[in-house]
Amino acid sequence: MMKKIFISSFLILYFLFGSAQQNKLTLQQCIEMGIVNNLDVLQSDLQAQADEIRWKQAKLNRLPDLNASGGYAFNAGRSIDQYTNSYINENNQSSNFSLGSGVTVFNGFAMQNLVRQNRFAYEASKMTLQQRKDNLTLSIILAYLQVLNNEDQLVQTRNQMELTKQQLDRLETLNREGAIRPSDLSDVKGQYAGDKVSIINAQTAVETAKINLCEFMNVPYDKNMTVERLDVTTFTDKYADTPDKIYETAMQQFAQIKAVNYSTQSAGKAVKVARGGLFPLLGLSAGFGTNYSNTGTTQNFINTTDVASSDYVIVNGNQSPVFKKQDNYSNEKISYFDQLNNNRNSNIRLGLQIPIFNSLQQRNRIKLAKIDLKNNELVEKTTITQLQRSIEQAYVNMTAAFDRHKTLLEQVDALTESFRAAEIRFNSGVGNSIDYLVTKNSLDRATINLIIAKYDYVLRTKILDFYKGMKLW
């Protein structure tokens, strides 16, 4: 995470400050910048990290646990003597320590299936993250191509205006000499004004496309930003793959398909986890403990003496007491560490818990898990069907874009020749301004349409590459 934060910060600083000297961004830089800044991608990455932790924890849950505890208590008044188990009525202090461990021996394989469930969930999260990255990459490529498209249109519009300006300068000279009709000059002036408006619109479109690109990269807009040109002519060949081949590849490579498949497998394991709750639970545990109390004492032997008892015997008519032997002891406090050593205790326990009736909670958990599995299966089936339709539609769009580009190439070639002839006639005074401008406008529109068609075809091929799981830049 720290590495990603560093990369994100570096790219943003480069964009904001380093670009002051060099504002030209490559497509790869735009994509990388977008990936480290995009909210959906960052949230998907966090989700994948959380699912990885759950998977690792599920594996660790199979290990024995080990816990230690300790306590100190001060009692005033009536309490239990830990050594004699009798009541005492005095202030006392005590402490205890314990160490325990336990492990689940068998629980219907629920723990093993939970590991598999969380592993598939983690794999699904990784594929979802990749899908978010791919979607963002495709959007950035679209925005990047739109910038190039609008820039090409701006260049073409400027070329059109320059051509009109040259014609306007020529006509103004001829008009001063009275060699042309005034209407020819006014027609071309109107065309020149229209070309200026077209340039304003084209410039606005370029800046709007840049703003849109910055939005996908999640960086501030920089009016000085430029993007590196792409040789899109290398992408204008006929797309080789068929829809069936693209679909076959997508079923193996497309991140979204992998994501829904892993989600279905995870849901299947969740059913087995829930079913494990119907089996007995066998557990093994062991413990060790000791304690201390300041009331703990020991008796030390001193001597043996004769003492009179309450019994007596009659001797010569007199009562004589009966003496008995009595051992005498002295009480001595047991030291702290001696008590900890003397009071040690340990235990080993093997426990079996058999579920008999729990308000059918476990069986209903199984039913809910099966419903979730069925829902994931439906999502997976629908996703596959939608993928097939999307590929077919994308292929149709690509084919239409290719044919449109090819046709427009032919149209531009034909209109270029028509305009050349119309320009010669107009310049020689044979043709009129109306015919000249109609032919010029037709060529201008066809040229702009050719630029749009070229980038449209490139985008359509990138969409098909996207379905194939290919690198898009």
C-alpha positions as a Markdown table, in Angstrom:
| # | Residue | x | y | z |
|---|---|---|---|---|
| 1 | Met | 0.0 | 0.0 | 0.0 |
| 2 | Met | 2.8 | 2.4 | 0.8 |
| 3 | Lys | 4.4 | 1.7 | -2.5 |
| 4 | Lys | 1.2 | 2.5 | -4.3 |
| 5 | Ile | 0.8 | 5.7 | -2.4 |
| 6 | Phe | 4.4 | 6.7 | -3.3 |
| 7 | Ile | 3.8 | 6.0 | -7.0 |
| 8 | Ser | 0.5 | 7.9 | -7.0 |
| 9 | Ser | 2.1 | 10.9 | -5.3 |
| 10 | Phe | 5.1 | 10.8 | -7.6 |
| 11 | Leu | 2.9 | 10.7 | -10.7 |
| 12 | Ile | 0.7 | 13.6 | -9.4 |
| 13 | Leu | 3.7 | 15.7 | -8.6 |
| 14 | Tyr | 5.2 | 14.9 | -12.0 |
| 15 | Phe | 2.0 | 15.9 | -13.7 |
| 16 | Leu | 1.6 | 19.1 | -11.7 |
| 17 | Phe | 5.3 | 20.3 | -11.5 |
| 18 | Gly | 7.4 | 18.2 | -13.8 |
| 19 | Ser | 5.0 | 18.9 | -16.6 |
| 20 | Ala | 5.8 | 22.6 | -16.4 |
| 21 | Gln | 8.9 | 21.8 | -18.4 |
| 22 | Gln | 7.4 | 19.0 | -20.4 |
| 23 | Asn | 3.6 | 18.6 | -20.6 |
| 24 | Lys | 3.5 | 15.9 | -23.2 |
| 25 | Leu | 2.0 | 12.8 | -21.8 |
| 26 | Thr | 2.1 | 9.3 | -23.3 |
| 27 | Leu | -0.8 | 7.0 | -23.4 |
| 28 | Gln | 1.0 | 4.7 | -20.9 |
| 29 | Gln | 1.5 | 7.5 | -18.5 |
| 30 | Cys | -2.1 | 8.5 | -18.7 |
| 31 | Ile | -3.2 | 4.9 | -17.9 |
| 32 | Glu | -0.8 | 4.5 | -15.1 |
| 33 | Met | -1.8 | 7.8 | -13.6 |
| 34 | Gly | -5.5 | 6.9 | -13.8 |
| 35 | Ile | -5.0 | 3.5 | -12.2 |
| 36 | Val | -3.2 | 4.9 | -9.1 |
| 37 | Asn | -5.8 | 7.7 | -8.7 |
| 38 | Asn | -9.1 | 6.1 | -9.6 |
| 39 | Leu | -11.5 | 5.6 | -6.7 |
| 40 | Asp | -13.1 | 2.4 | -8.0 |
| 41 | Val | -9.7 | 0.8 | -8.6 |
| 42 | Leu | -8.4 | 1.9 | -5.2 |
| 43 | Gln | -11.5 | 0.5 | -3.4 |
| 44 | Ser | -11.3 | -2.8 | -5.4 |
| 45 | Asp | -7.6 | -3.0 | -4.4 |
| 46 | Leu | -8.6 | -2.6 | -0.7 |
| 47 | Gln | -11.3 | -5.2 | -1.0 |
| 48 | Ala | -8.8 | -7.6 | -2.5 |
| 49 | Gln | -6.4 | -6.9 | 0.4 |
| 50 | Ala | -9.2 | -7.6 | 2.9 |
| 51 | Asp | -10.2 | -10.8 | 1.2 |
| 52 | Glu | -6.5 | -11.9 | 1.2 |
| 53 | Ile | -6.4 | -11.3 | 5.0 |
| 54 | Arg | -9.6 | -13.4 | 5.5 |
| 55 | Trp | -8.1 | -16.2 | 3.4 |
| 56 | Lys | -4.9 | -16.2 | 5.4 |
| 57 | Gln | -6.8 | -16.1 | 8.7 |
| 58 | Ala | -9.0 | -19.0 | 7.6 |
| 59 | Lys | -5.8 | -21.1 | 7.2 |
| 60 | Leu | -4.4 | -19.9 | 10.5 |
| 61 | Asn | -7.7 | -21.0 | 12.3 |
| 62 | Arg | -6.7 | -24.6 | 11.8 |
| 63 | Leu | -3.7 | -24.2 | 14.1 |
| 64 | Pro | -4.0 | -24.7 | 17.9 |
| 65 | Asp | -4.5 | -21.5 | 20.0 |
| 66 | Leu | -2.4 | -20.6 | 23.0 |
| 67 | Asn | -3.5 | -18.2 | 25.6 |
| 68 | Ala | -2.1 | -17.1 | 28.9 |
| 69 | Ser | -3.8 | -15.3 | 31.8 |
| 70 | Gly | -2.9 | -13.8 | 35.1 |
| 71 | Gly | -4.8 | -12.0 | 37.9 |
| 72 | Tyr | -4.4 | -10.4 | 41.3 |
| 73 | Ala | -7.1 | -10.0 | 43.9 |
| 74 | Phe | -7.5 | -8.3 | 47.3 |
| 75 | Asn | -10.3 | -9.6 | 49.5 |
| 76 | Ala | -11.7 | -8.0 | 52.6 |
| 77 | Gly | -14.0 | -9.7 | 55.1 |
| 78 | Arg | -15.3 | -13.2 | 54.7 |
| 79 | Ser | -13.7 | -15.3 | 51.9 |
| 80 | Ile | -12.5 | -18.8 | 51.0 |
| 81 | Asp | -9.1 | -19.9 | 52.0 |
| 82 | Gln | -7.5 | -21.4 | 48.9 |
| 83 | Tyr | -5.6 | -23.9 | 50.9 |
| 84 | Thr | -8.1 | -25.1 | 53.4 |
| 85 | Asn | -11.3 | -24.4 | 51.4 |
| 86 | Ser | -12.7 | -23.1 | 54.6 |
| 87 | Tyr | -14.2 | -19.6 | 55.3 |
| 88 | Ile | -11.9 | -17.0 | 56.8 |
| 89 | Asn | -12.7 | -13.5 | 58.0 |
| 90 | Glu | -9.6 | -11.6 | 57.3 |
| 91 | Asn | -8.0 | -9.5 | 54.6 |
| 92 | Asn | -6.1 | -11.5 | 52.1 |
| 93 | Gln | -4.3 | -11.1 | 48.7 |
| 94 | Ser | -4.1 | -13.7 | 46.0 |
| 95 | Ser | -2.9 | -14.1 | 42.4 |
| 96 | Asn | -3.2 | -16.8 | 39.8 |
| 97 | Phe | -1.6 | -17.7 | 36.4 |
| 98 | Ser | -2.7 | -20.1 | 33.7 |
| 99 | Leu | -1.7 | -21.2 | 30.2 |
| 100 | Gly | -4.1 | -23.0 | 27.9 |
| 101 | Ser | -4.2 | -24.4 | 24.4 |
| 102 | Gly | -6.9 | -25.9 | 22.2 |
| 103 | Val | -7.4 | -27.2 | 18.7 |
| 104 | Thr | -10.4 | -28.3 | 16.7 |
| 105 | Val | -9.9 | -31.9 | 15.7 |
| 106 | Phe | -13.0 | -32.3 | 13.5 |
| 107 | Asn | -16.0 | -30.1 | 12.7 |
| 108 | Gly | -17.4 | -31.6 | 9.5 |
| 109 | Phe | -14.5 | -30.2 | 7.4 |
| 110 | Ala | -16.0 | -26.7 | 7.8 |
| 111 | Met | -12.6 | -25.2 | 8.5 |
| 112 | Gln | -11.0 | -26.7 | 5.4 |
| 113 | Asn | -13.9 | -25.6 | 3.2 |
| 114 | Leu | -13.8 | -22.1 | 4.7 |
| 115 | Val | -10.2 | -21.9 | 3.6 |
| 116 | Arg | -11.2 | -22.8 | 0.1 |
| 117 | Gln | -14.2 | -20.4 | 0.2 |
| 118 | Asn | -12.0 | -17.5 | 1.2 |
| 119 | Arg | -9.4 | -18.4 | -1.4 |
| 120 | Phe | -11.9 | -18.3 | -4.2 |
| 121 | Ala | -13.3 | -15.0 | -2.8 |
| 122 | Tyr | -9.8 | -13.6 | -2.9 |
| 123 | Glu | -9.2 | -14.7 | -6.4 |
| 124 | Ala | -12.6 | -13.2 | -7.4 |
| 125 | Ser | -11.5 | -9.9 | -5.8 |
| 126 | Lys | -8.3 | -9.9 | -7.7 |
| 127 | Met | -10.1 | -10.5 | -11.0 |
| 128 | Thr | -12.6 | -7.7 | -10.1 |
| 129 | Leu | -9.7 | -5.4 | -9.5 |
| 130 | Gln | -8.2 | -6.3 | -12.9 |
| 131 | Gln | -11.6 | -5.8 | -14.5 |
| 132 | Arg | -11.8 | -2.3 | -13.0 |
| 133 | Lys | -8.3 | -1.5 | -14.3 |
| 134 | Asp | -9.2 | -2.8 | -17.7 |
| 135 | Asn | -12.4 | -0.8 | -17.8 |
| 136 | Leu | -10.5 | 2.3 | -16.8 |
| 137 | Thr | -7.8 | 1.6 | -19.3 |
| 138 | Leu | -10.4 | 1.4 | -22.1 |
| 139 | Ser | -12.0 | 4.6 | -21.0 |
| 140 | Ile | -8.7 | 6.4 | -20.9 |
| 141 | Ile | -7.8 | 5.1 | -24.3 |
| 142 | Leu | -11.1 | 6.4 | -25.6 |
| 143 | Ala | -10.5 | 9.8 | -24.1 |
| 144 | Tyr | -6.9 | 9.8 | -25.4 |
| 145 | Leu | -8.0 | 9.0 | -28.9 |
| 146 | Gln | -10.7 | 11.6 | -28.7 |
| 147 | Val | -8.1 | 14.2 | -27.9 |
| 148 | Leu | -6.1 | 13.1 | -30.9 |
| 149 | Asn | -9.2 | 13.0 | -33.0 |
| 150 | Asn | -10.2 | 16.6 | -32.1 |
| 151 | Glu | -6.6 | 17.8 | -32.6 |
| 152 | Asp | -6.6 | 16.3 | -36.1 |
| 153 | Gln | -9.9 | 17.9 | -36.8 |
| 154 | Leu | -8.5 | 21.3 | -35.6 |
| 155 | Val | -5.5 | 20.9 | -37.9 |
| 156 | Gln | -7.8 | 20.1 | -40.8 |
| 157 | Thr | -10.0 | 23.0 | -40.0 |
| 158 | Arg | -7.1 | 25.4 | -39.9 |
| 159 | Asn | -5.9 | 24.0 | -43.2 |
| 160 | Gln | -9.4 | 24.6 | -44.7 |
| 161 | Met | -9.4 | 28.2 | -43.4 |
| 162 | Glu | -5.9 | 28.8 | -44.8 |
| 163 | Leu | -7.0 | 27.6 | -48.2 |
| 164 | Thr | -10.1 | 29.9 | -47.9 |
| 165 | Lys | -7.8 | 32.8 | -46.9 |
| 166 | Gln | -5.6 | 32.4 | -49.9 |
| 167 | Gln | -8.7 | 32.4 | -52.1 |
| 168 | Leu | -10.0 | 35.4 | -50.3 |
| 169 | Asp | -6.8 | 37.4 | -50.8 |
| 170 | Arg | -6.8 | 36.5 | -54.5 |
| 171 | Leu | -10.4 | 37.7 | -54.9 |
| 172 | Glu | -9.9 | 40.9 | -53.0 |
| 173 | Thr | -7.1 | 41.8 | -55.4 |
| 174 | Leu | -9.2 | 41.0 | -58.4 |
| 175 | Asn | -12.2 | 42.8 | -57.0 |
| 176 | Arg | -10.1 | 46.0 | -56.6 |
| 177 | Glu | -9.3 | 45.7 | -60.3 |
| 178 | Gly | -13.0 | 45.1 | -61.1 |
| 179 | Ala | -12.2 | 41.7 | -62.7 |
| 180 | Ile | -14.8 | 39.6 | -60.7 |
| 181 | Arg | -18.3 | 39.7 | -59.7 |
| 182 | Pro | -18.7 | 41.2 | -56.1 |
| 183 | Ser | -20.9 | 38.2 | -55.2 |
| 184 | Asp | -17.9 | 35.9 | -55.6 |
| 185 | Leu | -16.0 | 37.9 | -53.0 |
| 186 | Ser | -18.8 | 38.0 | -50.5 |
| 187 | Asp | -19.4 | 34.3 | -50.9 |
| 188 | Val | -15.8 | 33.5 | -50.0 |
| 189 | Lys | -15.9 | 36.1 | -47.2 |
| 190 | Gly | -18.9 | 34.2 | -45.7 |
| 191 | Gln | -17.0 | 30.9 | -46.1 |
| 192 | Tyr | -13.9 | 32.4 | -44.3 |
| 193 | Ala | -16.1 | 33.6 | -41.4 |
| 194 | Gly | -17.6 | 30.1 | -41.2 |
| 195 | Asp | -14.2 | 28.6 | -41.1 |
| 196 | Lys | -13.2 | 30.8 | -38.2 |
| 197 | Val | -16.3 | 29.6 | -36.3 |
| 198 | Ser | -15.3 | 26.0 | -37.1 |
| 199 | Ile | -11.8 | 26.6 | -35.6 |
| 200 | Ile | -13.3 | 28.0 | -32.4 |
| 201 | Asn | -15.6 | 25.0 | -32.1 |
| 202 | Ala | -12.6 | 22.7 | -32.8 |
| 203 | Gln | -10.4 | 24.3 | -30.2 |
| 204 | Thr | -13.2 | 24.1 | -27.7 |
| 205 | Ala | -13.6 | 20.4 | -28.5 |
| 206 | Val | -9.9 | 19.8 | -28.0 |
| 207 | Glu | -9.9 | 21.4 | -24.6 |
| 208 | Thr | -13.1 | 19.6 | -23.6 |
| 209 | Ala | -11.5 | 16.3 | -24.6 |
| 210 | Lys | -8.4 | 17.1 | -22.4 |
| 211 | Ile | -10.6 | 17.9 | -19.5 |
| 212 | Asn | -12.4 | 14.6 | -19.9 |
| 213 | Leu | -9.0 | 12.8 | -20.1 |
| 214 | Cys | -7.9 | 14.5 | -16.8 |
| 215 | Glu | -11.2 | 13.4 | -15.2 |
| 216 | Phe | -10.4 | 9.8 | -15.9 |
| 217 | Met | -6.9 | 10.3 | -14.6 |
| 218 | Asn | -8.3 | 12.1 | -11.6 |
| 219 | Val | -5.8 | 15.0 | -11.9 |
| 220 | Pro | -6.3 | 18.7 | -12.2 |
| 221 | Tyr | -6.8 | 20.1 | -15.7 |
| 222 | Asp | -3.7 | 21.8 | -17.2 |
| 223 | Lys | -4.3 | 24.0 | -20.2 |
| 224 | Asn | -0.7 | 23.4 | -21.3 |
| 225 | Met | -1.0 | 19.6 | -21.3 |
| 226 | Thr | -0.4 | 17.9 | -24.6 |
| 227 | Val | -0.5 | 14.2 | -25.5 |
| 228 | Glu | 2.0 | 12.2 | -27.5 |
| 229 | Arg | 0.8 | 11.4 | -31.0 |
| 230 | Leu | 0.0 | 7.8 | -32.0 |
| 231 | Asp | 0.6 | 6.3 | -35.4 |
| 232 | Val | -2.9 | 5.2 | -35.8 |
| 233 | Thr | -2.3 | 4.1 | -39.4 |
| 234 | Thr | -0.7 | 0.9 | -37.9 |
| 235 | Phe | -4.2 | 0.0 | -36.5 |
| 236 | Thr | -6.1 | 0.5 | -39.7 |
| 237 | Asp | -5.6 | -3.0 | -41.1 |
| 238 | Lys | -8.5 | -5.5 | -41.2 |
| 239 | Tyr | -9.0 | -7.1 | -37.8 |
| 240 | Ala | -7.9 | -10.7 | -38.1 |
| 241 | Asp | -9.9 | -12.6 | -35.4 |
| 242 | Thr | -13.5 | -13.8 | -35.8 |
| 243 | Pro | -16.2 | -13.4 | -33.1 |
| 244 | Asp | -16.0 | -17.1 | -32.2 |
| 245 | Lys | -12.3 | -17.0 | -31.7 |
| 246 | Ile | -12.5 | -13.8 | -29.7 |
| 247 | Tyr | -15.3 | -15.3 | -27.5 |
| 248 | Glu | -13.2 | -18.5 | -27.0 |
| 249 | Thr | -10.3 | -16.4 | -25.9 |
| 250 | Ala | -12.4 | -14.2 | -23.7 |
| 251 | Met | -13.8 | -17.2 | -21.8 |
| 252 | Gln | -10.2 | -18.0 | -20.8 |
| 253 | Gln | -8.7 | -14.5 | -20.4 |
| 254 | Phe | -11.4 | -12.0 | -19.7 |
| 255 | Ala | -11.2 | -10.9 | -16.0 |
| 256 | Gln | -14.9 | -10.4 | -15.5 |
| 257 | Ile | -15.6 | -14.1 | -16.5 |
| 258 | Lys | -12.9 | -15.3 | -14.1 |
| 259 | Ala | -14.3 | -13.1 | -11.4 |
| 260 | Val | -17.9 | -14.5 | -11.6 |
| 261 | Asn | -16.5 | -18.0 | -11.9 |
| 262 | Tyr | -14.4 | -17.7 | -8.7 |
| 263 | Ser | -17.5 | -16.1 | -7.0 |
| 264 | Thr | -19.6 | -19.2 | -7.9 |
| 265 | Gln | -16.9 | -21.6 | -6.6 |
| 266 | Ser | -16.7 | -19.5 | -3.4 |
| 267 | Ala | -20.4 | -19.8 | -2.9 |
| 268 | Gly | -20.2 | -23.5 | -3.5 |
| 269 | Lys | -17.7 | -23.9 | -0.7 |
| 270 | Ala | -19.9 | -21.7 | 1.5 |
| 271 | Val | -22.6 | -24.4 | 1.3 |
| 272 | Lys | -20.2 | -27.0 | 2.5 |
| 273 | Val | -19.1 | -24.8 | 5.3 |
| 274 | Ala | -22.7 | -24.4 | 6.4 |
| 275 | Arg | -23.3 | -28.1 | 6.1 |
| 276 | Gly | -20.3 | -28.8 | 8.4 |
| 277 | Gly | -22.4 | -27.3 | 11.3 |
| 278 | Leu | -24.5 | -30.5 | 11.2 |
| 279 | Phe | -21.6 | -32.7 | 12.2 |
| 280 | Pro | -20.3 | -33.2 | 15.8 |
| 281 | Leu | -17.5 | -30.9 | 16.9 |
| 282 | Leu | -14.5 | -32.7 | 18.4 |
| 283 | Gly | -12.0 | -30.5 | 20.3 |
| 284 | Leu | -8.8 | -31.2 | 22.2 |
| 285 | Ser | -7.5 | -28.8 | 24.9 |
| 286 | Ala | -4.8 | -28.7 | 27.5 |
| 287 | Gly | -4.1 | -26.3 | 30.4 |
| 288 | Phe | -1.6 | -25.5 | 33.1 |
| 289 | Gly | -2.1 | -23.2 | 36.1 |
| 290 | Thr | -0.8 | -22.2 | 39.5 |
| 291 | Asn | -1.8 | -19.7 | 42.2 |
| 292 | Tyr | -0.7 | -17.8 | 45.3 |
| 293 | Ser | -2.4 | -16.5 | 48.5 |
| 294 | Asn | -0.9 | -14.6 | 51.4 |
| 295 | Thr | -2.9 | -16.8 | 53.8 |
| 296 | Gly | -1.0 | -19.9 | 52.7 |
| 297 | Thr | 1.0 | -21.3 | 55.6 |
| 298 | Thr | 2.8 | -24.5 | 56.5 |
| 299 | Gln | 3.2 | -26.2 | 59.9 |
| 300 | Asn | 6.7 | -27.0 | 61.2 |
| 301 | Phe | 7.2 | -29.7 | 63.9 |
| 302 | Ile | 8.6 | -28.5 | 67.2 |
| 303 | Asn | 8.3 | -31.3 | 69.8 |
| 304 | Thr | 6.0 | -33.8 | 71.5 |
| 305 | Thr | 4.6 | -33.2 | 75.0 |
| 306 | Asp | 2.2 | -34.9 | 77.4 |
| 307 | Val | -1.0 | -33.1 | 78.0 |
| 308 | Ala | -4.0 | -33.9 | 80.3 |
| 309 | Ser | -7.1 | -34.9 | 78.5 |
| 310 | Ser | -10.7 | -34.6 | 79.6 |
| 311 | Asp | -10.7 | -38.3 | 80.4 |
| 312 | Tyr | -9.8 | -39.7 | 83.9 |
| 313 | Val | -9.5 | -42.9 | 85.8 |
| 314 | Ile | -10.4 | -43.6 | 89.5 |
| 315 | Val | -7.4 | -44.7 | 91.6 |
| 316 | Asn | -8.1 | -45.4 | 95.3 |
| 317 | Gly | -11.3 | -43.7 | 95.0 |
| 318 | Asn | -9.8 | -40.6 | 93.4 |
| 319 | Gln | -10.1 | -39.3 | 89.8 |
| 320 | Ser | -6.8 | -39.1 | 88.1 |
| 321 | Pro | -6.5 | -37.4 | 84.7 |
| 322 | Val | -5.4 | -39.3 | 81.6 |
| 323 | Phe | -2.4 | -37.9 | 79.8 |
| 324 | Lys | -1.8 | -38.2 | 76.0 |
| 325 | Lys | 0.9 | -37.4 | 73.6 |
| 326 | Gln | 0.5 | -34.1 | 71.6 |
| 327 | Asp | 2.7 | -33.0 | 68.7 |
| 328 | Asn | 3.4 | -29.3 | 68.7 |
| 329 | Tyr | 3.8 | -27.3 | 65.4 |
| 330 | Ser | 4.5 | -23.7 | 64.5 |
| 331 | Asn | 2.8 | -21.9 | 61.5 |
| 332 | Glu | 5.1 | -20.4 | 58.8 |
| 333 | Lys | 4.1 | -18.3 | 55.8 |
| 334 | Ile | 4.8 | -20.1 | 52.5 |
| 335 | Ser | 6.9 | -17.9 | 50.2 |
| 336 | Tyr | 5.5 | -16.6 | 46.9 |
| 337 | Phe | 7.6 | -18.7 | 44.5 |
| 338 | Asp | 7.3 | -21.8 | 46.7 |
| 339 | Gln | 3.5 | -21.5 | 46.4 |
| 340 | Leu | 3.6 | -21.1 | 42.6 |
| 341 | Asn | 5.8 | -24.2 | 42.5 |
| 342 | Asn | 3.7 | -26.2 | 44.9 |
| 343 | Asn | 0.3 | -25.3 | 43.5 |
| 344 | Arg | 1.0 | -26.3 | 39.9 |
| 345 | Asn | -1.8 | -28.1 | 38.1 |
| 346 | Ser | -2.4 | -29.3 | 34.5 |
| 347 | Asn | -5.2 | -30.9 | 32.5 |
| 348 | Ile | -5.9 | -32.5 | 29.1 |
| 349 | Arg | -9.5 | -32.5 | 27.8 |
| 350 | Leu | -11.1 | -34.1 | 24.8 |
| 351 | Gly | -14.6 | -32.7 | 24.2 |
| 352 | Leu | -17.3 | -33.8 | 21.8 |
| 353 | Gln | -20.3 | -31.5 | 21.0 |
| 354 | Ile | -23.1 | -33.1 | 19.2 |
| 355 | Pro | -25.8 | -30.8 | 17.6 |
| 356 | Ile | -29.2 | -32.1 | 18.3 |
| 357 | Phe | -31.6 | -29.2 | 18.0 |
| 358 | Asn | -30.9 | -25.5 | 17.6 |
| 359 | Ser | -34.2 | -24.1 | 16.2 |
| 360 | Leu | -33.1 | -25.4 | 12.7 |
| 361 | Gln | -30.7 | -22.5 | 12.5 |
| 362 | Gln | -28.0 | -24.5 | 10.8 |
| 363 | Arg | -30.3 | -26.1 | 8.2 |
| 364 | Asn | -31.6 | -22.6 | 7.3 |
| 365 | Arg | -28.0 | -21.4 | 7.0 |
| 366 | Ile | -27.5 | -24.2 | 4.5 |
| 367 | Lys | -30.6 | -23.1 | 2.6 |
| 368 | Leu | -29.5 | -19.5 | 2.5 |
| 369 | Ala | -26.0 | -20.6 | 1.3 |
| 370 | Lys | -27.6 | -22.6 | -1.5 |
| 371 | Ile | -29.7 | -19.6 | -2.5 |
| 372 | Asp | -26.6 | -17.5 | -2.7 |
| 373 | Leu | -24.9 | -20.2 | -4.8 |
| 374 | Lys | -27.9 | -20.3 | -7.2 |
| 375 | Asn | -27.7 | -16.5 | -7.5 |
| 376 | Asn | -24.0 | -16.6 | -8.3 |
| 377 | Glu | -24.7 | -19.3 | -10.9 |
| 378 | Leu | -27.3 | -17.1 | -12.5 |
| 379 | Val | -25.0 | -14.1 | -12.5 |
| 380 | Glu | -22.2 | -16.2 | -14.1 |
| 381 | Lys | -24.6 | -17.6 | -16.8 |
| 382 | Thr | -25.9 | -14.1 | -17.6 |
| 383 | Thr | -22.5 | -12.6 | -17.7 |
| 384 | Ile | -21.3 | -15.3 | -20.2 |
| 385 | Thr | -24.4 | -14.7 | -22.4 |
| 386 | Gln | -23.9 | -10.9 | -22.2 |
| 387 | Leu | -20.3 | -11.3 | -23.1 |
| 388 | Gln | -21.2 | -13.3 | -26.2 |
| 389 | Arg | -23.7 | -10.7 | -27.3 |
| 390 | Ser | -21.2 | -7.8 | -26.5 |
| 391 | Ile | -18.5 | -9.4 | -28.6 |
| 392 | Glu | -20.9 | -9.9 | -31.6 |
| 393 | Gln | -22.0 | -6.3 | -31.3 |
| 394 | Ala | -18.5 | -5.0 | -31.0 |
| 395 | Tyr | -17.4 | -7.1 | -34.0 |
| 396 | Val | -20.3 | -5.7 | -36.1 |
| 397 | Asn | -19.3 | -2.2 | -35.0 |
| 398 | Met | -15.7 | -2.8 | -35.9 |
| 399 | Thr | -16.6 | -4.2 | -39.3 |
| 400 | Ala | -18.9 | -1.2 | -40.0 |
| 401 | Ala | -16.1 | 1.2 | -38.9 |
| 402 | Phe | -13.6 | -0.5 | -41.2 |
| 403 | Asp | -16.0 | -0.3 | -44.2 |
| 404 | Arg | -16.9 | 3.3 | -43.4 |
| 405 | His | -13.2 | 4.2 | -43.2 |
| 406 | Lys | -12.5 | 2.5 | -46.5 |
| 407 | Thr | -15.4 | 4.1 | -48.2 |
| 408 | Leu | -14.5 | 7.6 | -46.9 |
| 409 | Leu | -11.0 | 7.1 | -48.2 |
| 410 | Glu | -12.4 | 6.6 | -51.6 |
| 411 | Gln | -14.8 | 9.6 | -51.2 |
| 412 | Val | -12.0 | 11.9 | -50.1 |
| 413 | Asp | -9.9 | 10.8 | -53.1 |
| 414 | Ala | -12.8 | 11.5 | -55.5 |
| 415 | Leu | -13.7 | 14.8 | -53.9 |
| 416 | Thr | -10.1 | 16.0 | -53.8 |
| 417 | Glu | -10.0 | 15.5 | -57.6 |
| 418 | Ser | -13.4 | 17.3 | -58.0 |
| 419 | Phe | -12.2 | 20.2 | -55.8 |
| 420 | Arg | -9.0 | 20.5 | -57.8 |
| 421 | Ala | -11.0 | 20.8 | -61.0 |
| 422 | Ala | -13.5 | 23.2 | -59.5 |
| 423 | Glu | -10.6 | 25.4 | -58.1 |
| 424 | Ile | -9.0 | 25.5 | -61.6 |
| 425 | Arg | -12.3 | 26.5 | -63.2 |
| 426 | Phe | -13.0 | 29.2 | -60.5 |
| 427 | Asn | -9.5 | 30.6 | -60.6 |
| 428 | Ser | -9.7 | 30.8 | -64.4 |
| 429 | Gly | -13.0 | 32.6 | -64.2 |
| 430 | Val | -15.0 | 29.8 | -65.9 |
| 431 | Gly | -16.7 | 28.6 | -62.7 |
| 432 | Asn | -18.6 | 30.5 | -60.1 |
| 433 | Ser | -18.2 | 30.8 | -56.3 |
| 434 | Ile | -21.2 | 28.7 | -55.6 |
| 435 | Asp | -19.9 | 25.6 | -57.4 |
| 436 | Tyr | -16.4 | 26.2 | -55.9 |
| 437 | Leu | -17.7 | 26.5 | -52.3 |
| 438 | Val | -20.1 | 23.5 | -52.6 |
| 439 | Thr | -17.3 | 21.3 | -53.8 |
| 440 | Lys | -14.9 | 22.6 | -51.1 |
| 441 | Asn | -17.4 | 22.1 | -48.3 |
| 442 | Ser | -18.1 | 18.6 | -49.5 |
| 443 | Leu | -14.4 | 17.8 | -49.4 |
| 444 | Asp | -14.0 | 19.4 | -46.0 |
| 445 | Arg | -16.9 | 17.4 | -44.5 |
| 446 | Ala | -15.5 | 14.2 | -46.1 |
| 447 | Thr | -12.1 | 14.9 | -44.7 |
| 448 | Ile | -13.4 | 15.5 | -41.2 |
| 449 | Asn | -15.6 | 12.3 | -41.4 |
| 450 | Leu | -12.5 | 10.4 | -42.5 |
| 451 | Ile | -10.6 | 11.5 | -39.4 |
| 452 | Ile | -13.5 | 10.5 | -37.2 |
| 453 | Ala | -13.9 | 7.1 | -38.9 |
| 454 | Lys | -10.1 | 6.4 | -38.6 |
| 455 | Tyr | -10.2 | 6.9 | -34.8 |
| 456 | Asp | -13.5 | 5.1 | -34.5 |
| 457 | Tyr | -12.1 | 2.1 | -36.1 |
| 458 | Val | -9.0 | 2.1 | -33.8 |
| 459 | Leu | -11.3 | 2.3 | -30.8 |
| 460 | Arg | -13.4 | -0.6 | -32.1 |
| 461 | Thr | -10.3 | -2.8 | -32.4 |
| 462 | Lys | -9.2 | -1.9 | -28.9 |
| 463 | Ile | -12.6 | -3.0 | -27.6 |
| 464 | Leu | -12.2 | -6.4 | -29.2 |
| 465 | Asp | -8.6 | -6.6 | -27.8 |
| 466 | Phe | -10.2 | -5.7 | -24.4 |
| 467 | Tyr | -12.5 | -8.7 | -24.6 |
| 468 | Lys | -9.5 | -10.9 | -25.5 |
| 469 | Gly | -7.7 | -9.8 | -22.3 |
| 470 | Met | -4.8 | -8.2 | -24.3 |
| 471 | Lys | -2.7 | -5.3 | -23.3 |
| 472 | Leu | -4.4 | -2.3 | -24.7 |
| 473 | Trp | -1.4 | 0.0 | -25.3 |
